[in-house]
C-alpha cells in the first residue's frame, strides 16, 4: 500500500511525499497548505483510485496515521446518443431502499443521498462546500454529515 507523508510547518504550509517521492502542487496553486489535506490526498492517489496510508507530522511534534480506502467508482456506461425530445416526459419508477431496523415507531427519518466526501480537520471539524446546482436540483433544505468511522451524525439547515 502506498504511503503518503505530510509534514506540516508552523506557518501551515506542508510538504508531501508519496513513497518517498515529492508530491508537488498543481502548477500555479502555490504551496500545499493544511486546509488542502483532501486535495493533496486526491492529487497523490489520482482521485482516490487506490488506498493509501497517510501519516501527518504536525509542527508541534505530534503524529497521526490513517489508512484511507480507495473510493468506490461506478462503472461508466457508454454514452448514449441524444434522443429526440418528447412532449411528455415519463417519470422514473421510485427506487425502494430497505433502511434496516432500529428506528422508533413513527420517527421522522431523513433521507440523504451522498454527493461527495470531505475530511475532518485534525480538530475533528468539518467544512463542506456544496454544489448549488445539486441543491437546486434536489430541492434540499438540509445537509447531513456522517462520520464513517466516528459514527457522528450532524444535520444542518441549508441557507
Protein Blocks (a to p, Z undefined) as FASTA:
>chain_A
ZZddddddfkopacddeehiacdddehkapadfklmmmmmmmmnooolaccddddddfko
pacddddddddddddddddddddddfbdcddddddddebehiaehiacdddddfbdcddd
fkopacddddfklmmmnopabdcdddfknopacddddZZ
